[in-house]
Amino acid sequence: MKKSRIKFILICCLGWLASTLTVLAGDSLRSGFTNSPESAKARTWWHWVDGNITKEGITADLEAMSRVGIQEVQLFNADMGYPEGGIAYLSDEWLELFKFAVLEAKRLGMEMGFNNGAGWSSSGGPWVTPEYAMQTVVYSEVECRGGGVFKEKLPLPTTKRDYYKDIAVLAFPKPLQDIRIDELELKTLSGHSFRNHLEPDTKTIPRSALIDKSRILDLTSGLSDDGMLEHNLPEGDWVILRLGHTPTGQQNAPAVTGGRGLECDKMSRTAVDVYWKGGIQPILDKLGPLVGTSLVNCIIDSYEVGCNNWTSGFRKEFKRLRGYDCLPYLLTLAGYYVDSGETTERFLWDFRRTIGDLMAANYYGHFRELCHREGLRLSIEPYGGPFECLQVGGMGDIVMSEFWSGENIFFDSPKFVASAAHVNGKTFVGAESFTNLGGWLDHPATLKPIGDRAWTEGINRLIFHTYVHQP
């Protein structure tokens, strides 16, 4: 009887404790929802359109955001085809308005972030000169008969922006069959398009179409500054390949007046430093102590500017990362097979992987280092480019995805971006949220299911797309 009474009392106590904890948990959840910590509050992108900006509009916008609980505003400057307002990007007047906006955000207890350049992709401007722009491999070919001295001026490969640098001059016996690599532009990242998971071609290549690596001659040292080559070639039919690099010509987009120019080389720390000096440092100098306190975040949006497949020092970096010299295999960039089909496909995989590794380290990774030096966080949308998305995602302090609403609903990035955050120990998984090019036609009731799906796919920080500045 005594034991049963004790048991009954214990059950009652446990029941009371459970119900009390449930009430307390409910109260805590309710309290946390109505009095959210700053880290849990929503963010928004804030588009300044075509240089139409005023102080009165900045104050009105930020006060409206503050009233509805927006914690951080992230500034973008975009050319949307409207009449220009006359405020040129990075001009003294623009910098003054930027500083005023940050001061107003501080007054309202808000934080501010900014896209790293004009437009939304990716990192370019008029201060980026051709030598620091995205580079692509170009080449010219000359066929000749050996058994004597070859002395000719080699054709200059296609050149853009009046900038060209030689990489190598290689000579090889002309193959009996002219079979070139399929999908060469994709496999060499020599155009705008790419595939992250490109299956190797397994077809058998006849020996008559192969270039024997041991017979490739490096004639680079014999090329004069004016393109003249003199060399005694052995008997037979030969091909002389002149390889070099030139800018892709890609510009940042959709960039406003004052901010439009060549995209910087994504594999070069030096080029990123040049970009930072011309495009970020003027903002830091203007804002001074506001950087890292009220201006807290820099953003690299989704990558939409195509490929660059060469950079100064690429051969050295390739050998460091892959363990062998890429020089003889550069013939594949002109479509030739070296040694075998399998060997060629393996090299091209290594070539693409090296580009991705260098972009991750020297663009995204170095940009993060520069941000941290100034007390800024770096937010990254780690997709759209010829790199490993999870690798690039690990470079961001806040890794971001995007999901769209309206007639173009799609969710192609939240899951893997959440994975990138999880495997790298990132607390926040952000999303450019409810992007819609169809106008302001949605109601919160139609948006909520889309937002719910984003939560279930791992998103825990909403950055609304978008709040358009009203000057």
HUQUI-V107255 format. One record per residue. N is the residue number from 1. RES is the residue in one letter. PHI is phi in whole degrees, 0 to 359 (NA if undefined). D_FIRST is the distance of its C-alpha to the first C-alpha in Angstrom with 1 decimal. Layout:
N|RES|PHI|D_FIRST  N|RES|PHI|D_FIRST
//
This chain:
1|M|NA|0.0  2|K|293|3.8  3|K|295|5.5  4|S|294|5.3  5|R|292|6.2  6|I|296|8.7  7|K|297|9.9  8|F|297|10.6  9|I|297|12.4  10|L|296|14.2  11|I|297|15.4  12|C|298|16.6  13|C|296|18.4  14|L|296|20.0  15|G|298|21.1  16|W|298|22.6  17|L|297|24.3  18|A|297|25.8  19|S|293|27.1  20|T|295|28.6  21|L|297|30.2  22|T|297|31.6  23|V|297|33.1  24|L|296|34.5  25|A|296|36.0  26|G|297|37.5  27|D|297|39.0  28|S|296|40.3  29|L|296|41.9  30|R|296|43.4  31|S|294|44.7  32|G|294|46.1  33|F|285|47.9  34|T|278|49.4  35|N|231|50.3  36|S|294|51.0  37|P|293|52.1  38|E|302|55.8  39|S|294|55.1  40|A|264|53.4  41|K|281|56.1  42|A|286|58.8  43|R|240|62.2  44|T|210|65.5  45|W|281|68.9  46|W|233|71.7  47|H|266|75.0  48|W|268|78.3  49|V|254|80.8  50|D|52|84.4  51|G|70|84.8  52|N|267|84.1  53|I|220|82.2  54|T|220|82.3  55|K|297|80.5  56|E|298|79.7  57|G|292|78.1  58|I|300|76.1  59|T|298|74.6  60|A|298|73.8  61|D|299|72.2  62|L|293|70.0  63|E|294|68.9  64|A|295|68.0  65|M|297|65.9  66|S|299|64.2  67|R|298|63.3  68|V|260|61.3  69|G|92|59.6  70|I|290|61.7  71|Q|268|61.2  72|E|229|64.0  73|V|247|67.3  74|Q|244|69.1  75|L|275|72.9  76|F|233|75.1  77|N|243|78.9  78|A|232|80.0  79|D|268|83.3  80|M|247|82.6  81|G|84|86.2  82|Y|268|86.4  83|P|304|89.3  84|E|286|89.0  85|G|269|88.0  86|G|93|90.1  87|I|261|87.4  88|A|283|88.0  89|Y|302|85.1  90|L|67|85.1  91|S|291|87.9  92|D|302|87.9  93|E|294|87.0  94|W|296|84.1  95|L|298|82.8  96|E|296|82.9  97|L|292|81.0  98|F|300|78.4  99|K|298|77.9  100|F|300|77.7  101|A|298|75.0  102|V|294|72.9  103|L|296|73.4  104|E|293|72.3  105|A|299|69.2  106|K|298|68.5  107|R|301|69.0  108|L|269|66.4  109|G|74|63.8  110|M|256|64.5  111|E|246|65.4  112|M|225|68.3  113|G|233|69.2  114|F|207|72.3  115|N|293|73.6  116|N|288|75.6  117|G|197|78.9  118|A|288|80.7  119|G|80|79.5  120|W|231|76.3  121|S|203|77.5  122|S|226|77.9  123|S|209|79.7  124|G|214|83.4  125|G|180|86.0  126|P|293|89.8  127|W|276|89.4  128|V|274|88.5  129|T|277|91.9  130|P|306|92.6  131|E|292|92.0  132|Y|255|88.4  133|A|276|87.7  134|M|302|85.9  135|Q|249|88.2  136|T|227|88.9  137|V|284|90.9  138|V|231|94.3  139|Y|206|97.1  140|S|226|100.6  141|E|234|102.2  142|V|229|105.6  143|E|260|106.9  144|C|209|109.8  145|R|257|111.8  146|G|279|111.4  147|G|93|114.1  148|G|188|115.4  149|V|276|114.6  150|F|266|112.5  151|K|219|113.4  152|E|210|112.1  153|K|271|110.2  154|L|285|106.8  155|P|301|105.8  156|L|284|103.3  157|P|298|100.0  158|T|307|98.9  159|T|234|98.2  160|K|241|96.4  161|R|56|96.8  162|D|57|99.8  163|Y|228|97.4  164|Y|207|97.4  165|K|227|96.7  166|D|288|97.5  167|I|256|94.7  168|A|196|96.7  169|V|239|99.7  170|L|237|99.1  171|A|242|101.6  172|F|206|100.8  173|P|298|102.7  174|K|294|102.7  175|P|294|100.5  176|L|291|102.3  177|Q|243|99.8  178|D|264|98.6  179|I|250|94.9  180|R|257|92.9  181|I|293|89.1  182|D|286|87.4  183|E|51|85.5  184|L|301|87.1  185|E|299|86.2  186|L|291|82.5  187|K|286|82.5  188|T|253|84.5  189|L|53|82.9  190|S|262|86.5  191|G|229|85.9  192|H|274|83.4  193|S|266|81.1  194|F|199|78.7  195|R|227|75.8  196|N|291|72.8  197|H|235|72.2  198|L|266|75.7  199|E|290|75.8  200|P|289|78.6  201|D|279|81.6  202|T|256|81.7  203|K|292|85.1  204|T|281|87.6  205|I|257|90.4  206|P|297|93.7  207|R|303|95.3  208|S|293|98.3  209|A|255|96.2  210|L|265|94.5  211|I|258|95.6  212|D|286|95.6  213|K|303|93.9  214|S|291|96.2  215|R|257|99.3  216|I|280|98.1  217|L|257|100.4  218|D|267|99.3  219|L|255|102.4  220|T|304|100.7  221|S|293|102.6  222|G|272|105.9  223|L|274|105.3  224|S|278|107.4  225|D|298|106.3  226|D|267|108.4  227|G|90|106.8  228|M|278|109.6  229|L|235|108.7  230|E|230|111.0  231|H|200|110.0  232|N|270|111.6  233|L|270|109.5  234|P|297|109.7  235|E|301|111.3  236|G|118|109.5  237|D|270|108.1  238|W|235|105.7  239|V|241|103.4  240|I|251|103.1  241|L|249|99.9  242|R|259|99.8  243|L|249|96.3  244|G|208|95.4  245|H|225|93.0  246|T|214|93.5  247|P|298|91.2  248|T|290|89.4  249|G|86|90.4  250|Q|293|86.9  251|Q|244|86.2  252|N|290|83.0  253|A|208|82.1  254|P|276|82.1  255|A|271|83.5  256|V|277|85.1  257|T|304|88.5  258|G|96|88.6  259|G|240|85.7  260|R|266|87.1  261|G|185|88.3  262|L|295|87.9  263|E|287|84.4  264|C|287|83.9  265|D|296|83.7  266|K|280|80.0  267|M|254|80.4  268|S|240|82.2  269|R|297|80.6  270|T|299|84.1  271|A|294|84.4  272|V|294|80.9  273|D|297|82.1  274|V|298|85.2  275|Y|298|83.2  276|W|300|80.8  277|K|299|83.8  278|G|274|85.5  279|G|249|82.5  280|I|250|79.6  281|Q|301|81.2  282|P|301|83.1  283|I|292|79.7  284|L|298|78.2  285|D|296|81.3  286|K|290|81.3  287|L|272|77.6  288|G|55|77.4  289|P|293|74.1  290|L|289|72.6  291|V|288|72.2  292|G|90|68.7  293|T|244|67.4  294|S|260|68.2  295|L|269|69.9  296|V|241|67.1  297|N|214|67.5  298|C|241|70.3  299|I|235|70.1  300|I|246|71.7  301|D|287|71.5  302|S|304|71.6  303|Y|277|74.5  304|E|221|77.3  305|V|239|80.6  306|G|76|81.3  307|C|249|81.9  308|N|234|83.9  309|N|243|84.5  310|W|207|86.4  311|T|205|86.3  312|S|300|88.4  313|G|84|87.1  314|F|299|85.4  315|R|301|86.9  316|K|295|85.6  317|E|292|82.1  318|F|299|82.1  319|K|295|82.9  320|R|296|80.2  321|L|276|77.5  322|R|252|78.7  323|G|89|80.5  324|Y|211|83.9  325|D|277|87.0  326|C|276|87.1  327|L|307|90.9  328|P|295|92.2  329|Y|278|89.5  330|L|295|90.6  331|L|302|92.9  332|T|296|89.9  333|L|291|89.9  334|A|261|93.2  335|G|99|91.8  336|Y|274|93.1  337|Y|268|91.1  338|V|248|91.1  339|D|69|90.8  340|S|195|88.6  341|G|297|86.5  342|E|294|83.3  343|T|300|84.5  344|T|297|85.6  345|E|296|82.3  346|R|295|80.4  347|F|297|82.6  348|L|298|82.2  349|W|295|78.4  350|D|298|78.8  351|F|298|81.2  352|R|294|78.8  353|R|295|75.9  354|T|296|77.9  355|I|300|78.7  356|G|298|75.1  357|D|297|74.1  358|L|290|76.9  359|M|296|76.0  360|A|298|72.3  361|A|281|73.4  362|N|267|76.5  363|Y|258|75.9  364|Y|292|72.2  365|G|295|71.2  366|H|291|74.2  367|F|299|73.7  368|R|297|70.2  369|E|301|71.6  370|L|294|74.1  371|C|296|71.5  372|H|297|69.2  373|R|301|72.2  374|E|259|72.5  375|G|81|68.7  376|L|259|68.4  377|R|275|65.9  378|L|240|67.3  379|S|259|66.0  380|I|228|67.2  381|E|265|67.3  382|P|269|67.7  383|Y|205|69.5  384|G|102|72.8  385|G|236|74.7  386|P|278|75.8  387|F|214|72.9  388|E|277|69.4  389|C|297|67.2  390|L|294|64.1  391|Q|296|66.3  392|V|293|67.9  393|G|302|64.5  394|G|292|63.4  395|M|277|66.2  396|G|271|64.9  397|D|291|62.6  398|I|235|61.5  399|V|269|62.1  400|M|235|62.9  401|S|237|63.4  402|E|208|64.6  403|F|218|63.7  404|W|249|66.0  405|S|242|65.6  406|G|73|68.0  407|E|284|70.0  408|N|247|69.8  409|I|299|66.0  410|F|207|65.4  411|F|228|62.8  412|D|259|64.7  413|S|228|63.4  414|P|303|59.8  415|K|295|58.0  416|F|286|60.2  417|V|292|60.5  418|A|300|56.7  419|S|297|56.9  420|A|300|59.6  421|A|293|57.4  422|H|297|54.3  423|V|289|56.1  424|N|253|57.9  425|G|69|54.9  426|K|274|56.2  427|T|286|53.8  428|F|254|55.8  429|V|241|57.2  430|G|270|59.7  431|A|209|61.6  432|E|294|64.8  433|S|250|63.1  434|F|65|64.4  435|T|304|68.0  436|N|204|70.2  437|L|269|74.0  438|G|266|74.1  439|G|102|73.9  440|W|266|71.3  441|L|247|70.2  442|D|268|66.4  443|H|251|63.7  444|P|309|60.4  445|A|295|58.7  446|T|276|60.8  447|L|278|60.4  448|K|303|56.6  449|P|300|56.0  450|I|291|58.5  451|G|297|56.7  452|D|300|53.3  453|R|297|54.8  454|A|300|56.1  455|W|300|52.7  456|T|292|51.3  457|E|268|54.2  458|G|113|53.4  459|I|281|55.3  460|N|231|53.7  461|R|217|56.7  462|L|267|59.0  463|I|242|62.7  464|F|296|64.2  465|H|247|67.5  466|T|199|69.3  467|Y|246|70.4  468|V|267|74.2  469|H|299|76.0  470|Q|254|77.8  471|P|291|80.8
//
